[in-house]
Amino acid sequence: MATKRAVKETAEIIPLFGRDEMNLVEFPFGPVTSAGGKTFEVEHPVFDRALNREVTRKLVITGSDAYGLPRPIDDQVLLGMKALTYEAGFKSPRVEFTRYRLCKTIGWSTDGRSYRRLEEAFDRIAGTTLKFKDSWWDKGEEIWQSKLFHMIESVSLTSRDQIERIRKKKGTSTEQLCSFVWNETIWKSFTDGFIKKIDMEMFRKISSGHKHEVATRLYRILDKRFHKRMTAKFEVKKLCIGTLGVSSNHRPSELIRLLQRSADWLIECGYLREMRVSRDETSGKFQALFVKAGTSGLKSDDRRLITKETQADKLVAWFRCQSPERRASIEEKAVKFCRAQHKSIFEGYDRTKPVGGDAFDRYREMLVKTFIQSRTRQRGDELR
């Protein structure tokens, strides 16, 4: 009984961070609105500096006869798969997981309906062929390439009958591990570092509820663009059709309304500040300008929160300047403090510590930052 409870508590721990592959941010993994047939094509007309002329980068997505094209919920499953791979330290293209843990990672309920949705999503993901025509950026080689591949090579999901047979044989009801294996092309992109961090808490918030599929994809491309600036500008048609996967049958006014609804949801979630649409006088095309949420225009409570986070970053920098012995002492105290007061941070730290890597460093930074903030509130600016 105790073992079963321990496994349950471990599975309840939800990743705070993840990683998103950059090629799959720029291109959609399937249509976001209904599309007939089993093939979906998107194009990116861009200016190639090396060739000094405009080229068209293209992606052809082909679903299987049995399962069809990918659906928007498959994006959520893929992002959950990448988050679990990241927490495993990107050690192997083969990743073990439980359906319960994957559902928790992407913010789904843990019931039979969600498990069926997972199985259907894996069927579509495994059965989908991606054909990048001079549009797959290979960071290791630093060159645009043409690639034809499936996202995953194989997947193993334990069935209800398998679980029942194991329970009768071993006398335990613990959920058995499933696994998937990434294709070598996507795995190379992971290990080459062509990935960006993603806030899984914000992702779960944005993707929750109904009809937020476009908003979820919009969040991912904006999060990439906001890496070094607070604004991002797109030509409306290119963004909606080429990146978000909206059908090309929509009129410009419909695309703008679709973007506005998605932007409104991102504003409500606290990610965006505003979206502005204007018409270019020269080309006549509609442009959308997105402004990331920041201190300007925020409520006083939100501004104070951002100020606290900035101060905490300075305290972490102070922590890094201390002697190894001093850092070890502070980290030990931080572990005890967060184990008692901030369970999710401690559990993320404890779970990723054996693996190490970037995920562990992020949790350790949060752990120390939270502890230092609590101490400075009590004792002033100097940690004793």
C-alpha positions in Angstrom: 0.0 0.0 0.0 2.8 2.4 0.9 4.6 1.6 -2.4 1.4 2.3 -4.4 1.0 5.7 -2.6 4.6 6.6 -3.2 4.3 5.9 -7.0 1.0 8.0 -7.0 2.7 10.9 -5.3 5.6 10.8 -7.7 3.3 10.8 -10.7 1.5 13.9 -9.3 4.6 16.0 -9.7 4.0 18.2 -12.7 7.0 19.6 -14.7 7.3 23.3 -14.5 9.5 23.6 -17.6 9.9 22.0 -21.0 11.6 22.5 -24.3 10.1 23.2 -27.8 11.8 22.2 -31.0 12.3 25.3 -33.2 11.4 23.9 -36.6 8.1 22.7 -35.2 7.3 26.1 -33.8 7.7 27.8 -37.2 5.6 25.1 -39.0 2.3 23.6 -37.8 2.1 19.9 -37.0 -1.1 19.5 -39.0 -4.1 21.8 -39.6 -5.7 23.7 -36.7 -9.0 23.9 -38.5 -10.8 21.2 -40.4 -9.2 20.1 -43.6 -10.4 17.6 -46.1 -8.2 14.6 -47.3 -5.2 13.2 -45.6 -2.6 15.8 -46.9 -1.9 19.3 -45.6 0.6 21.7 -47.2 2.0 24.9 -45.9 4.5 27.3 -47.6 6.8 30.0 -46.3 8.0 32.5 -48.9 11.1 34.0 -47.5 14.2 35.9 -48.6 17.3 33.7 -48.6 20.3 35.8 -47.8 22.8 33.2 -49.0 21.1 33.0 -52.4 20.1 36.7 -52.4 16.6 36.0 -53.6 13.2 34.9 -52.4 12.6 31.2 -52.0 9.7 29.1 -50.8 10.2 26.7 -47.9 7.5 24.0 -47.8 6.1 21.4 -45.5 3.9 18.5 -46.7 2.1 16.7 -43.9 0.5 13.3 -44.8 -1.7 11.4 -42.4 -2.2 7.7 -42.5 -5.2 6.0 -44.1 -6.3 4.6 -40.8 -5.9 7.6 -38.5 -5.8 10.7 -40.8 -4.1 14.0 -40.3 -2.8 15.2 -36.9 -5.2 17.2 -34.8 -4.6 20.2 -32.5 -4.6 18.1 -29.4 -1.6 16.1 -30.8 0.4 19.3 -30.3 -0.3 19.1 -26.6 0.8 15.5 -26.5 4.0 16.2 -28.4 4.8 19.1 -26.1 4.3 16.8 -23.1 6.5 14.2 -24.7 9.2 16.9 -25.1 8.8 18.0 -21.5 9.3 14.5 -20.2 12.3 14.0 -22.5 13.8 17.3 -21.2 13.3 16.2 -17.6 15.0 12.9 -18.4 18.1 15.0 -19.4 17.9 14.2 -23.2 19.9 11.1 -22.4 18.2 8.7 -24.9 15.7 8.9 -27.8 13.8 6.2 -25.9 11.7 7.7 -23.1 9.7 5.8 -20.6 6.5 7.3 -19.1 3.1 6.5 -17.6 -0.1 7.7 -19.2 -1.0 9.2 -15.8 2.2 11.3 -15.8 1.8 12.4 -19.4 -1.8 13.5 -18.8 -0.7 15.5 -15.7 2.2 17.1 -17.7 -0.2 18.5 -20.4 -3.0 19.4 -18.0 -5.5 16.7 -18.9 -7.7 14.8 -16.5 -6.5 11.3 -15.6 -9.4 9.2 -16.6 -10.3 6.6 -19.2 -11.4 9.3 -21.8 -8.0 11.0 -21.6 -6.2 7.7 -21.9 -8.2 7.0 -25.0 -7.3 10.4 -26.4 -3.6 9.8 -25.7 -3.7 6.5 -27.6 -5.5 8.1 -30.5 -3.0 11.0 -30.5 0.0 8.5 -30.6 -1.7 6.7 -33.5 -1.8 9.9 -35.5 1.7 11.1 -34.4 3.3 7.8 -35.3 1.4 7.5 -38.6 2.1 11.0 -39.9 4.8 11.7 -42.4 6.5 15.1 -42.5 8.2 16.2 -45.7 10.3 19.3 -45.3 11.3 20.8 -48.7 14.4 22.9 -48.1 12.8 24.0 -44.9 14.3 21.9 -42.1 17.1 23.9 -40.3 19.9 21.6 -39.2 21.7 23.6 -36.5 24.6 21.2 -36.3 25.4 21.5 -40.1 24.1 25.1 -40.2 22.2 24.5 -43.4 18.6 24.2 -44.7 17.8 20.7 -45.6 15.0 18.6 -47.2 13.8 15.8 -44.8 11.2 13.1 -44.9 10.5 11.4 -41.6 8.0 10.4 -38.9 8.2 12.1 -35.5 8.6 8.8 -33.6 9.9 5.5 -34.6 7.8 3.4 -32.2 5.5 3.6 -29.2 4.5 1.1 -26.6 1.3 1.7 -24.6 0.2 -0.8 -22.0 -3.4 -1.9 -22.5 -6.0 -2.5 -19.9 -5.7 -6.3 -20.5 -1.9 -6.1 -20.1 -2.2 -4.3 -16.8 -4.8 -6.8 -15.5 -2.6 -9.7 -16.5 0.4 -8.2 -14.7 -1.7 -7.4 -11.6 -2.8 -11.0 -11.4 0.7 -12.3 -12.0 2.6 -10.0 -9.6 -0.2 -9.0 -7.3 0.3 -5.2 -7.8 -1.9 -2.6 -9.4 0.9 -0.1 -10.1 0.6 1.4 -13.6 3.2 0.0 -15.9 5.6 2.1 -17.9 4.9 3.0 -21.5 7.6 4.2 -23.9 8.2 6.0 -27.2 11.3 6.4 -29.4 12.1 9.7 -31.2 13.1 9.6 -34.9 16.8 10.3 -35.4 16.1 13.6 -37.3 14.1 15.2 -34.5 16.5 13.7 -31.9 19.5 15.3 -33.7 17.8 18.6 -33.5 17.3 18.1 -29.7 20.9 17.2 -29.1 22.1 20.0 -31.4 20.3 22.4 -29.1 17.8 23.7 -31.6 15.3 24.0 -28.9 13.8 26.8 -26.7 12.6 26.7 -23.2 8.8 26.8 -22.5 6.9 27.6 -19.4 4.7 24.5 -18.9 2.5 26.2 -16.3 1.6 29.0 -18.8 1.2 26.4 -21.6 -1.3 24.4 -19.4 -3.2 27.6 -18.6 -3.5 28.7 -22.2 -4.4 25.2 -23.6 -7.0 24.6 -21.0 -10.7 24.6 -21.9 -12.3 24.5 -25.4 -11.4 26.2 -28.6 -8.0 27.5 -27.6 -6.0 25.5 -30.2 -5.0 28.6 -32.2 -4.1 30.5 -29.0 -1.8 27.6 -28.0 0.1 27.7 -31.3 0.1 31.5 -31.2 1.7 31.3 -27.7 4.5 29.0 -28.9 5.5 31.2 -31.9 5.2 34.4 -29.9 7.3 32.9 -27.1 10.1 32.3 -29.6 9.8 35.8 -31.0 9.8 37.4 -27.6 13.2 35.9 -26.7 15.0 39.3 -27.0 12.2 41.8 -27.4 8.8 42.7 -26.1 7.0 43.0 -29.4 6.6 40.8 -32.5 5.1 41.7 -35.9 3.7 39.3 -38.5 1.9 39.5 -41.8 -1.6 38.2 -40.8 -2.0 35.7 -43.7 1.5 34.3 -43.4 1.1 33.8 -39.6 -2.3 32.2 -39.7 -1.8 29.9 -42.7 1.9 29.2 -42.7 2.6 28.9 -39.0 -0.7 28.4 -37.1 -2.1 26.0 -39.7 -5.4 27.8 -40.5 -7.2 26.9 -43.7 -6.3 29.1 -46.7 -10.0 29.4 -47.5 -10.5 32.1 -44.8 -10.9 35.7 -45.8 -8.6 38.3 -44.2 -11.4 39.6 -42.0 -11.9 36.1 -40.7 -8.2 35.6 -40.0 -8.1 38.8 -38.1 -11.1 37.8 -35.9 -9.5 34.5 -35.3 -6.3 36.1 -34.2 -8.1 38.6 -32.0 -10.0 35.9 -30.1 -6.7 34.1 -29.5 -4.9 37.3 -28.5 -7.8 38.1 -26.1 -7.3 34.7 -24.4 -3.5 35.2 -24.1 -4.2 38.6 -22.6 -6.6 37.0 -20.1 -4.0 34.5 -19.2 -1.5 37.3 -18.5 0.9 36.5 -21.3 0.1 39.3 -23.8 -0.6 43.0 -23.2 -2.3 43.7 -26.5 -2.6 43.1 -30.2 -2.8 45.8 -32.9 -3.8 45.3 -36.5 -2.9 47.7 -39.3 -2.8 47.7 -43.1 0.5 48.3 -44.9 0.1 51.3 -47.2 2.5 49.9 -49.8 1.5 46.3 -50.0 -2.1 46.6 -48.7 -1.5 43.5 -46.5 -2.6 43.4 -42.9 0.0 43.3 -40.2 -0.5 42.2 -36.6 1.7 43.6 -33.8 1.8 41.7 -30.5 3.0 43.3 -27.3 4.1 41.1 -24.5 2.8 41.7 -21.0 5.2 43.8 -19.0 5.3 46.4 -16.2 3.7 49.1 -18.3 -0.1 49.2 -17.9 -0.1 46.5 -15.2 -1.8 46.7 -11.9 0.3 47.8 -8.9 0.2 44.2 -7.5 1.6 42.8 -10.7 4.3 45.5 -10.9 5.4 44.7 -7.4 5.6 41.0 -8.3 7.9 41.7 -11.3 10.0 43.9 -9.1 10.4 41.1 -6.5 11.4 38.7 -9.3 14.1 41.1 -10.5 15.4 41.5 -7.0 15.4 37.7 -6.6 17.5 37.3 -9.7 20.1 39.7 -8.2 20.1 37.7 -5.0 20.8 34.5 -7.0 23.7 36.3 -8.7 25.0 37.1 -5.2 24.6 33.4 -4.3 26.7 32.3 -7.2 29.5 34.6 -6.1 29.8 32.9 -2.7 32.4 30.3 -1.8 31.5 26.6 -2.6 31.1 25.9 1.2 28.8 28.9 1.6 26.7 27.9 -1.5 26.4 24.3 -0.2 25.2 25.5 3.2 22.6 27.8 1.6 21.4 25.1 -0.7 21.0 22.7 2.2 18.8 25.2 4.0 16.9 26.0 0.9 16.1 22.3 0.4 14.7 22.0 4.0 12.7 25.2 3.5 11.1 24.3 0.2 10.4 20.7 1.3 8.2 22.2 4.0 6.9 25.4 2.3 7.1 24.9 -1.5 6.4 21.3 -2.3 6.3 21.6 -6.1 9.7 23.3 -6.3 11.3 20.8 -4.0 9.9 17.8 -5.8 11.1 19.1 -9.2 14.5 19.7 -7.6 14.6 16.2 -6.0 13.2 14.5 -9.1 15.8 16.0 -11.6 18.8 15.9 -9.3 19.9 12.3 -10.2 19.7 13.2 -13.9 21.3 16.6 -13.6 21.5 18.9 -16.7 19.6 22.1 -17.4 16.3 21.0 -15.9 18.0 20.4 -12.6 19.8 23.7 -12.7 16.5 25.5 -13.3 14.9 23.8 -10.3 17.9 24.5 -8.1 17.8 28.2 -9.1 14.1 28.4 -8.2 14.8 26.6 -4.9 17.6 28.9 -3.9 15.7 32.0 -5.2 12.6 31.2 -3.2 14.6 30.6 0.0 16.6 33.8 -0.3 13.4 35.8 -0.9 11.9 34.4 2.3 15.0 35.1 4.3 15.4 38.7 3.0 11.8 39.4 3.9 12.5 38.4 7.4 16.0 39.8 7.9 16.5 42.6 5.4 18.9 42.5 2.6 21.7 40.5 4.1 21.4 36.7 4.3 22.8 35.3 7.6 
